[in-house]
């Protein structure tokens, strides 16, 4: 079953990567919402932030996020 993803906002920012920032490279911060419930964001290099790259980055991030949802543990 698929999940509906809605892009909420995109912002062009100076890259947080020190090497890219020194070179004056920009990144794109994409905030999104999944199924109207959860929100998240991904950061991609601005020069490769195509619709397909954004979709792939969100998919990868959601796979990591969903792997931890529902787990619990006890702190010592």
C-alpha contacts under 8 A as a table, 3 or more apart, distances in Angstrom:
res1	aa1	res2	aa2	distance
3	X	34	X	6.55
3	X	35	X	5.95
4	X	34	X	5.77
4	X	35	X	5.07
4	X	36	X	7.96
5	X	32	X	6.68
5	X	33	X	5.63
5	X	34	X	4.60
5	X	35	X	6.29
6	X	32	X	5.52
6	X	33	X	5.19
6	X	34	X	6.53
7	X	10	X	7.81
7	X	30	X	7.09
7	X	31	X	6.13
7	X	32	X	4.34
7	X	33	X	6.48
8	X	30	X	7.58
8	X	31	X	5.46
8	X	32	X	4.96
8	X	33	X	6.72
9	X	30	X	5.88
9	X	31	X	5.28
9	X	32	X	7.03
10	X	28	X	6.51
10	X	29	X	5.52
10	X	30	X	4.50
10	X	31	X	6.37
11	X	28	X	5.55
11	X	29	X	5.11
11	X	30	X	6.65
12	X	26	X	6.45
12	X	27	X	5.72
12	X	28	X	4.62
12	X	29	X	6.40
12	X	46	X	7.28
13	X	26	X	5.53
13	X	27	X	5.39
13	X	28	X	6.22
13	X	29	X	7.18
14	X	21	X	6.12
14	X	24	X	6.99
14	X	25	X	6.28
14	X	26	X	4.53
14	X	27	X	6.03
15	X	18	X	7.40
15	X	20	X	5.93
15	X	21	X	5.07
15	X	24	X	7.77
15	X	25	X	5.94
15	X	26	X	5.02
15	X	27	X	5.01
15	X	45	X	7.51
16	X	20	X	7.56
16	X	21	X	6.46
17	X	20	X	5.35
17	X	21	X	5.94
18	X	21	X	5.01
18	X	22	X	6.09
19	X	22	X	5.25
19	X	23	X	6.50
20	X	23	X	5.13
20	X	24	X	6.34
20	X	25	X	5.13
20	X	26	X	7.69
21	X	24	X	4.87
21	X	25	X	5.47
21	X	26	X	7.40
22	X	25	X	7.54
25	X	45	X	7.86
25	X	46	X	7.86
26	X	45	X	6.49
26	X	46	X	5.55
26	X	47	X	7.86
27	X	43	X	6.54
27	X	44	X	5.50
27	X	45	X	4.27
27	X	46	X	4.31
27	X	47	X	7.70
28	X	43	X	5.61
28	X	44	X	5.30
28	X	45	X	6.11
28	X	46	X	5.09
28	X	49	X	6.96
29	X	41	X	6.74
29	X	42	X	5.84
29	X	43	X	4.54
29	X	44	X	6.66
30	X	41	X	5.35
30	X	42	X	5.40
30	X	43	X	6.34
30	X	54	X	7.81
31	X	39	X	7.15
31	X	40	X	5.70
31	X	41	X	4.16
31	X	42	X	6.67
32	X	39	X	5.54
32	X	40	X	5.47
32	X	41	X	5.94
33	X	36	X	5.88
33	X	37	X	6.71
33	X	38	X	5.55
33	X	39	X	4.27
33	X	40	X	6.44
34	X	37	X	5.92
34	X	38	X	5.27
34	X	39	X	6.22
35	X	38	X	7.05
41	X	58	X	7.68
42	X	54	X	7.99
42	X	57	X	6.65
42	X	58	X	6.53
42	X	61	X	7.44
44	X	48	X	7.17
44	X	49	X	5.97
44	X	54	X	7.54
44	X	57	X	7.91
45	X	48	X	5.66
45	X	49	X	6.18
46	X	49	X	5.17
48	X	53	X	7.03
49	X	52	X	7.93
49	X	53	X	5.70
49	X	54	X	6.05
50	X	53	X	5.11
50	X	54	X	6.15
51	X	54	X	5.15
51	X	55	X	6.19
52	X	55	X	5.09
52	X	56	X	6.16
53	X	56	X	5.07
53	X	57	X	6.07
54	X	57	X	5.13
54	X	58	X	6.18
55	X	58	X	5.24
55	X	59	X	6.09
56	X	59	X	5.05
56	X	60	X	6.15
57	X	60	X	5.18
57	X	61	X	6.14
58	X	61	X	5.06
58	X	62	X	6.03
59	X	62	X	5.19
59	X	63	X	6.26
60	X	63	X	5.23
60	X	64	X	6.60
61	X	64	X	5.30
61	X	65	X	6.19
62	X	65	X	4.84
62	X	66	X	5.84
63	X	66	X	5.32
63	X	67	X	6.23
64	X	67	X	5.28
64	X	68	X	7.10
65	X	68	X	5.71
65	X	69	X	6.60
66	X	69	X	5.07
68	X	71	X	5.78
